[in-house]
Amino acid sequence: MKTLAWSAVAATAILAPALAQAHGIWFAQRAKQIAIIYGVGADDLQTVKRLPGMENLQAWDAELNPVAAQLRTDGSLVVVDTDAPPTIVSVVLQNGTWSWLPDGEIVKKSKDEAPTATKTETTIKYAVTIQGPLTKPVPLIPAQALQIVPVGKIPEKLGEPLTYRVSWKGKPVAGAGVINDFVNDPDAVEVKTKADGTVTLPVRNQGLNVIRAVLVTPTDNPAKTDHYEHTASLAFTLTHKPE
């Protein structure tokens, strides 16, 4: 897995502002296992139900050597099994096409299936987690069309600034909406990435941090959907003091 060079060219595919409360996926520890969570804020929704849409699970060690990984269910959880302890894990969820009906109901149907819909969007969720110290920079992962990457070393203490770069198909993207704590502050005002795709925010938690970015791109099939909504997360954990 090679670290790709950053491009100074911003993507031009943005059509519409991101939705502040878009659901996403992220990685978190559950009973010493790496689990995939689907939801927003404190809402931990039915991840197992969405397992059929998950794809491109990948894992690497600290030297960015691939680590074999697979998904399995454990009760109400989807967890990641690996052949060795991973340092980076990523996954994609093809979450389907959803339509908003005039009465406010949201149904999993395309525009042609719900002709009275006021809005229809196709949603794709991306997630990356950093599970331990790295000896190399976090790479751009081709399967992660929208990806959040920390620029430089992750601080050891909450409150310290950390710059993130958001990329779209390998290039820095301006105008992506970023929030600093998707789990504990999902209604935060988004900070938009600059022309170089970067945003600098204080590390929020001395524990699990889940940063979220959203980008809306044009439809290539207007008969089926109005646009695509891409939601990416980056999760990492700061260690606490010894007990």
Stockholm file with secondary structure:
# STOCKHOLM 1.0

chainA/1-243         MKTLAWSAVAATAILAPALAQAHGIWFAQRAKQIAIIYGVGADDLQTVKRLPGMENLQAWDAELNPVAAQLRTDGSLVVVDTDAPPTIVSVVLQNGTWSWLPDGEIVKKSKDEAPTATKTETTIKYAVTIQGPLTKPVPLIPAQALQIVPVGKIPEKLGEPLTYRVSWKGKPVAGAGVINDFVNDPDAVEVKTKADGTVTLPVRNQGLNVIRAVLVTPTDNPAKTDHYEHTASLAFTLTHKPE
#=GR chainA/1-243 SS CCCCCCCSCCCCCCCSCCCTTCCEEEEEEETTEEEEEEEETTEECCTGGGGGGEEEEEEECTTCCBCCEEEEEETTEEEEEESSCCSEEEEEEEEEEEEECTTSCEESCCTTTCTTCSEEEEEEEEEEEECSCCSSCCCCCTTCSEEEEEESCCCSSTTSEEEEEEEETTEECTTCEEESCTTTCTTSCCEECCTTSEEEEECCCSSEEEEEEEEEEECSCTTTCSEEEEEEEEEEECCCCCC
#=GC SS_cons         CCCCCCCSCCCCCCCSCCCTTCCEEEEEEETTEEEEEEEETTEECCTGGGGGGEEEEEEECTTCCBCCEEEEEETTEEEEEESSCCSEEEEEEEEEEEEECTTSCEESCCTTTCTTCSEEEEEEEEEEEECSCCSSCCCCCTTCSEEEEEESCCCSSTTSEEEEEEEETTEECTTCEEESCTTTCTTSCCEECCTTSEEEEECCCSSEEEEEEEEEEECSCTTTCSEEEEEEEEEEECCCCCC
//
